[in-house]
Amino acid sequence: MSVTAPPAAPHTGRRTGRWIDDWRPEDPEFWESTGAPVARRNLIWSILAEHLGFSVWLFWSVSAALLVKVGFEFSVSQLFLLVAVPNLVGSLLRLPYTFAVPKFGGRNWTVVSALLLLVPTLLFATAVQDPTTPYWVFLLIAATAGVGGGNFASSMANINFFYPAKRKGLALGLNAAGGNIGVAVLQLGLPIVVGGAGLFGLVKASTGGMHLERAGYLYAALAVVAAIMAYFFMDNLSSARSNARDVASVVTHKHTWVVSFLYIGTFGSFIGYSAALPLLIKLEFFVPEPLPTGTGINFAYYAFLGALVGSITRPFGGWLADKYGGARVTLATFGAMILGTLGVLWTVTQLAPNPTADPAIALDNKSMFPLFLVAFLFVFAATGIGNGSTFRMIPAIWKRDTKKSSAVIGIASAVGALGGFLIPLAFGAPWIDNPVESVKTAFGVFTAFYVVCLVVTWAVYVRKASVARVAGLADARI
């Protein structure tokens, strides 16, 4: 009589370099006993690294507005281009960063991507100390800040492998929010660190002048800390593997591009508005001498609020999507963004041009700032919720294949980030002579775009007839 040998137990050891070979997040017993603590630990340190990546990515959102104060003479269009270029590079880097996780391991790539932040930070610290540094050099240095934008895609793809499907919405929302809030921390802290005013005016400008290089050195040091923490406390998953066939299949899948298009509307708006808001406030409401001090609005007091609100609401969007479905939440989000953008557009149309010509005009413009800020913060809150809900749609659509959903996350995050390039570019359009008019035109275009996004969301993912016709979506609870 032959005896059949029992199946071999799964290998649970680690290879050299903190590799986990046995990972079964969908197994309830494994998740409760082993998976949850490990996933939580990796999520915590992933958030730190991604937080710093976002901070470096949006470094120029504040520093571009401060360059003029330290003696660099650049036009409005040139300053908006400095803000936009990192977003373009970051969006392009998100694809290779996504596929670096399966190739090198999530923990290993987090270490490398954190250390890459040394390039833009140290170059920035060097350039701003030389008043003869030409504009084209600043443009190249701003482009290197795009490496911070790539961190988001690799971090999200990595965390997607760690969590079971029913917990992905909140986990991805927390991971993304921790990164997004890096923008707010940067915009709040950089003016203070360099010796300028900040924190609603509670922190006054240093009498010794501004030292922009301090911010570069600080974030370089923090990047080293993030790399060390990732090296010692994060893990690689052997199961986090993908191949060319996985990538090819999602590239040809129409829903990859539909979700990517919607993500331009949510995340592209968040990162684009975050990047442009400091310069936008300075352009619309700041009044230089010889008018009395306090006539205008100091952007350093308020610019961080938009990114802060959008970051805080992102996990809420993931939670709502887990509860009600990502498509329904995304649909409501675009409706809110339309209303909010119309509110911002209305406040901008009330502003009088050339406020420096008359103190009375400057004060009238200043009186519109509270409405402008409230309307804009409403838009930011909506983008945050939409970021969480739209991203939650991806693992719902590809719920049977985590490898494919991680590939789609990378593609969607790359395409969505293009909004961060286009929005600042629209605000500083060099083909419109009056910068205020270019801002009005831009908000009109953005509103129309959100209408299109709302219609697409309803037609493809909410309308029952459309969902029922697509194989695999009827039971996906998108």
C-alpha positions in Angstrom: 0.0 0.0 0.0 1.4 3.3 -1.0 1.3 6.3 1.3 0.8 9.8 -0.1 3.2 12.3 1.5 1.4 15.3 3.0 1.9 18.6 1.1 4.9 20.6 2.1 4.3 23.4 4.5 4.8 26.9 3.0 8.2 28.3 3.5 7.9 31.0 6.1 11.5 32.0 6.5 13.2 35.1 5.1 15.9 35.1 2.5 18.9 37.5 2.8 17.7 41.1 2.7 14.4 40.7 4.7 12.4 38.9 2.1 9.1 37.3 3.1 8.4 34.2 1.1 5.0 33.2 2.6 2.4 36.0 2.4 -1.4 35.2 2.5 -3.3 38.4 3.4 -6.6 36.9 2.2 -6.3 34.0 4.7 -8.1 35.3 7.9 -6.0 33.2 10.3 -2.7 34.2 8.7 -3.8 37.9 8.6 -4.7 38.1 12.3 -1.7 36.2 13.6 1.0 37.3 11.3 0.0 39.5 8.4 -1.6 42.6 10.1 1.4 43.5 12.4 3.9 43.2 9.5 1.7 45.1 7.1 1.2 47.9 9.7 4.9 48.2 10.3 5.6 48.5 6.5 2.8 51.0 6.1 4.2 53.3 8.8 7.7 53.5 7.3 6.3 53.7 3.8 4.3 56.7 4.9 7.4 58.4 6.2 9.4 57.9 3.0 6.5 58.9 0.8 5.8 62.0 3.0 9.4 63.2 2.3 9.1 62.4 -1.4 6.0 64.6 -1.7 7.7 67.4 0.2 10.7 67.4 -2.1 8.4 67.1 -5.1 6.6 70.2 -4.2 9.7 72.0 -3.0 9.4 74.6 -5.7 5.8 75.5 -5.0 7.0 77.7 -2.1 10.6 78.3 -3.0 9.7 79.7 -6.5 7.6 82.4 -4.8 10.5 83.2 -2.5 13.2 83.5 -5.2 12.2 87.0 -6.0 12.6 88.0 -2.4 16.2 86.9 -2.3 17.1 88.7 -5.5 16.4 86.5 -8.4 14.5 88.3 -11.2 12.1 85.9 -12.9 8.8 86.6 -14.7 5.5 85.2 -13.6 5.5 82.7 -16.4 9.0 81.5 -15.5 8.1 81.0 -11.9 5.0 79.0 -12.7 7.2 76.9 -15.1 9.6 76.2 -12.2 6.5 75.0 -10.2 5.2 72.8 -13.1 8.4 71.0 -14.3 8.8 68.8 -11.2 5.3 67.5 -11.7 5.9 66.6 -15.3 9.1 64.7 -14.5 7.4 63.1 -11.4 4.5 61.8 -13.5 6.9 60.2 -16.1 8.9 58.5 -13.3 5.9 56.9 -11.7 5.8 54.1 -14.3 9.4 52.9 -13.7 9.0 53.4 -10.0 5.9 51.2 -9.9 7.7 48.3 -11.7 10.8 48.7 -9.5 8.9 47.2 -6.6 8.4 43.8 -8.2 11.9 43.8 -9.6 13.9 44.9 -6.6 11.5 44.5 -3.6 9.4 47.2 -1.9 11.8 47.6 1.0 14.9 47.8 -1.2 13.4 50.3 -3.5 12.1 52.5 -0.7 15.8 52.8 0.5 17.0 53.7 -3.0 14.1 56.2 -3.7 14.7 57.9 -0.3 18.4 58.4 -1.1 17.6 59.8 -4.5 16.0 62.8 -2.8 19.5 63.9 -1.9 20.0 65.0 -5.5 17.4 67.8 -5.8 17.8 68.9 -2.1 21.5 69.4 -2.2 21.5 70.9 -5.7 18.8 73.4 -4.5 20.9 74.3 -1.4 23.9 75.0 -3.6 22.1 77.0 -6.3 20.2 79.5 -4.1 23.4 80.6 -2.4 24.8 82.0 -5.7 22.9 85.1 -7.0 24.4 84.6 -10.4 22.7 81.2 -10.9 20.9 81.4 -14.3 17.3 80.5 -14.8 18.0 77.4 -16.9 20.0 75.9 -14.1 17.1 76.4 -11.7 14.9 74.7 -14.3 17.1 71.6 -14.4 17.3 71.4 -10.6 13.5 71.7 -10.4 13.3 68.8 -12.8 15.3 66.6 -10.5 12.7 67.2 -7.8 10.5 64.9 -9.9 12.1 61.9 -8.2 10.0 62.8 -5.2 6.9 62.4 -7.3 7.9 58.9 -8.3 7.9 57.7 -4.7 4.1 57.8 -4.6 3.7 55.1 -7.3 6.2 52.7 -5.8 4.9 53.2 -2.3 1.3 52.6 -3.3 2.1 49.6 -5.4 4.1 48.1 -2.5 1.4 48.6 0.1 -1.2 47.2 -2.2 0.5 43.8 -2.0 0.5 43.8 1.8 -3.2 44.2 2.5 -6.3 42.0 1.9 -8.9 43.4 -0.6 -11.4 44.5 2.1 -8.7 46.6 3.8 -7.0 48.2 0.8 -9.2 51.3 0.7 -8.2 52.5 4.1 -4.6 51.3 3.9 -4.0 53.0 0.5 -5.8 56.1 1.7 -3.6 56.4 4.8 -0.5 55.8 2.8 -1.4 58.4 0.2 -2.6 60.9 2.8 0.7 60.6 4.7 2.4 61.4 1.5 0.0 64.2 0.4 0.3 65.9 3.8 4.0 66.3 3.1 3.0 69.1 0.8 1.2 70.9 3.6 4.1 70.4 6.0 6.6 71.7 3.4 4.5 74.8 2.6 4.0 75.5 6.3 7.5 74.8 7.4 9.7 76.0 4.6 9.0 79.8 5.1 9.7 79.4 8.8 12.9 77.3 8.3 14.4 79.8 5.8 13.8 82.8 8.0 10.6 84.1 6.4 7.2 84.7 8.0 4.7 81.9 8.5 2.0 80.3 10.6 -0.6 83.0 10.1 2.0 85.6 10.9 2.7 84.3 14.4 6.3 83.5 13.3 7.9 86.7 12.0 10.6 87.1 9.3 14.1 86.8 10.5 16.1 90.1 10.8 19.0 88.3 9.2 17.3 87.7 5.9 16.1 84.5 4.3 18.4 81.5 3.8 16.7 79.2 1.3 19.6 76.7 1.5 18.5 75.7 5.0 15.4 73.9 3.7 17.6 71.9 1.2 20.0 70.7 3.9 17.1 69.9 6.3 15.3 67.7 3.7 18.5 66.0 2.6 19.1 65.0 6.3 15.5 63.7 6.6 15.9 61.7 3.4 18.8 59.8 5.0 16.8 59.1 8.1 13.9 57.7 5.9 16.4 55.4 4.1 17.8 54.1 7.3 14.4 53.4 8.8 13.3 51.6 5.6 16.5 49.5 5.6 15.9 48.3 9.2 12.2 48.0 9.5 10.6 47.3 6.1 10.3 44.0 4.2 10.3 42.7 0.6 7.5 40.3 -0.5 8.5 37.4 -2.8 4.8 37.3 -4.0 5.1 40.9 -5.2 6.1 39.9 -8.7 4.8 40.9 -12.1 5.8 40.2 -15.7 5.6 41.8 -19.1 2.3 39.9 -19.8 0.7 41.5 -16.7 1.7 45.0 -17.8 0.7 44.4 -21.4 -2.8 43.2 -20.3 -3.6 46.3 -18.3 -2.2 48.7 -20.9 -4.7 47.4 -23.4 -7.6 47.3 -20.9 -9.9 50.3 -21.5 -10.6 50.7 -17.8 -6.9 51.4 -17.1 -7.3 54.6 -19.2 -10.7 55.5 -18.0 -9.6 55.4 -14.3 -6.4 57.2 -15.3 -8.5 60.0 -16.9 -10.6 60.4 -13.8 -7.5 60.5 -11.6 -6.3 63.5 -13.6 -9.4 65.2 -12.3 -8.9 64.2 -8.7 -5.2 63.8 -7.9 -4.1 66.0 -10.8 -6.2 68.8 -9.4 -4.9 68.2 -5.9 -1.2 68.3 -6.8 -1.6 71.0 -9.4 -3.5 73.4 -7.1 -1.1 72.6 -4.2 1.8 73.5 -6.4 0.2 76.7 -7.8 -1.6 78.1 -4.7 1.4 80.0 -3.1 2.1 81.8 -6.4 -1.6 82.2 -7.1 -2.2 84.0 -3.7 1.0 86.1 -4.3 -0.2 87.0 -7.8 -3.8 87.8 -6.9 -3.6 89.3 -3.5 0.0 90.3 -2.6 0.6 94.1 -2.8 4.2 95.3 -2.7 5.5 98.7 -1.5 4.9 101.6 -1.5 1.4 100.7 -0.2 1.1 100.3 3.5 2.3 97.1 5.1 -0.6 94.7 5.6 -2.5 95.9 2.6 -2.0 92.6 0.8 -2.1 89.0 1.8 1.1 87.1 2.6 0.9 83.7 0.8 3.2 82.1 3.5 0.4 82.4 6.0 -2.2 80.4 4.1 -0.8 78.4 1.2 -0.3 75.2 3.2 -4.0 75.0 4.1 -5.1 73.6 0.7 -2.8 70.6 0.7 -3.5 70.0 4.4 -7.3 69.8 3.8 -6.9 67.6 0.7 -4.6 65.3 2.6 -6.8 64.9 5.6 -9.9 64.1 3.5 -8.1 61.4 1.4 -8.5 58.5 3.9 -12.1 59.6 4.4 -12.6 59.1 0.6 -11.1 55.6 0.9 -13.4 54.8 3.8 -16.5 56.1 2.0 -15.5 54.0 -1.0 -15.2 50.9 1.1 -18.7 51.6 2.5 -20.6 52.9 -0.5 -18.5 52.0 -3.6 -15.8 54.1 -5.2 -17.7 55.1 -8.3 -20.6 56.7 -6.4 -18.3 58.6 -4.1 -16.2 59.8 -7.1 -19.4 60.9 -8.9 -20.4 63.0 -5.9 -16.8 64.3 -5.7 -16.8 65.7 -9.2 -20.2 67.4 -8.5 -18.6 69.1 -5.5 -15.5 70.1 -7.4 -17.7 71.8 -10.1 -19.5 73.9 -7.4 -16.3 74.7 -5.6 -14.4 75.7 -8.8 -17.3 78.0 -9.9 -17.0 79.6 -6.4 -13.3 80.3 -6.9 -13.9 81.6 -10.4 -16.5 84.0 -9.1 -14.2 85.5 -6.5 -11.4 85.9 -9.1 -13.8 87.7 -11.4 -14.5 90.2 -8.6 -10.9 91.3 -8.3 -9.8 94.6 -9.8 -6.6 94.7 -11.9 -3.5 96.8 -10.9 -4.1 96.9 -7.1 -0.7 98.7 -6.7 -2.2 101.8 -8.4 -4.6 102.6 -5.6 -4.7 101.5 -1.9 -8.5 101.5 -2.0 -8.5 98.9 -4.9 -5.9 96.8 -3.0 -8.1 96.7 0.1 -11.2 95.8 -2.0 -9.3 92.9 -3.5 -8.1 91.9 0.0 -11.7 91.7 1.2 -12.4 88.9 -1.3 -9.7 86.7 0.0 -11.7 84.9 2.7 -14.3 83.9 0.1 -11.5 82.8 -2.3 -9.8 80.7 0.4 -13.0 79.0 1.6 -14.1 78.1 -1.9 -10.6 76.8 -2.7 -10.4 74.8 0.5 -13.8 73.2 -0.5 -12.3 72.2 -3.8 -9.2 70.7 -2.0 -11.5 68.7 0.4 -13.3 67.3 -2.7 -10.1 66.4 -4.4 -8.9 64.5 -1.3 -12.1 62.5 -1.1 -11.9 61.9 -4.8 -8.3 60.7 -4.7 -9.3 58.1 -2.1 -12.4 56.9 -3.9 -10.9 56.8 -7.4 -7.9 54.8 -6.2 -10.2 52.4 -4.4 -11.9 51.6 -7.7 -8.7 50.0 -9.0 -8.5 47.0 -6.7 -12.3 46.6 -7.1 -12.1 46.4 -10.9 -9.0 44.1 -10.8 -10.0 42.3 -7.6 -9.0 38.9 -8.8 -5.4 39.9 -9.7 -3.3 42.0 -7.2 -0.4 42.2 -9.6 -2.5 43.8 -12.3 -4.1 46.2 -9.9 -0.7 47.3 -8.7 0.4 47.9 -12.3 -2.8 49.9 -12.9 -2.0 52.0 -9.8 1.3 52.9 -11.3 -0.2 53.9 -14.7 -3.1 55.8 -13.2 -0.8 57.7 -10.7 1.5 58.6 -13.6 -1.3 59.9 -15.9 -3.1 61.6 -13.0 0.1 63.5 -12.0 0.1 65.2 -15.4 -2.5 67.5 -14.0 0.1 68.8 -11.6 2.1 70.0 -14.7 -0.8 71.4 -16.7 -2.5 73.4 -13.9 0.4 75.7 -13.0 1.2 76.0 -16.7 -2.3 77.2 -17.4 -2.1 79.8 -14.6 1.1 81.2 -15.9 0.2 81.0 -19.6 2.8 83.2 -21.4 0.4 83.6 -24.4 -2.0 85.7 -22.2 -0.6 89.1 -21.5 -2.6 89.7 -18.3 -1.8 87.1 -15.6 -5.1 87.7 -13.9 -7.0 86.9 -17.1 -5.0 83.7 -17.5 -6.2 82.6 -14.1 -9.8 83.3 -14.9 -9.6 81.4 -18.2 -7.9 78.5 -16.4 -10.6 78.1 -13.8 -13.3 78.1 -16.6 -11.5 75.3 -18.4 -11.1 73.3 -15.2 -14.8 73.6 -14.4 -15.7 72.2 -17.9 -13.2 69.4 -17.4 -14.8 68.3 -14.2 -18.2 68.2 -15.9 -16.7 65.8 -18.4 -15.2 63.7 -15.6 -18.6 63.5 -13.9 -20.4 62.4 -17.1 -17.7 59.7 -17.7 -18.0 58.4 -14.1 -21.7 58.1 -14.3 -21.8 56.6 -17.8 -19.1 53.9 -17.2 -19.2 53.0 -13.5 -22.5 54.2 -12.1 -25.2 53.6 -14.8 -26.4 50.0 -14.2 -26.8 49.2 -17.9 -23.1 50.1 -18.6 -21.7 48.1 -15.6 -23.9 45.0 -16.4 -22.5 44.9 -20.0 -18.9 44.6 -18.9 -17.7 41.2 -17.9 -16.3 41.1 -14.4 -17.7 44.5 -13.3 -21.2 43.5 -12.4 -20.2 41.9 -9.1 -17.1 44.1 -8.5 -19.0 46.7 -6.4 -17.0 49.5 -7.9 
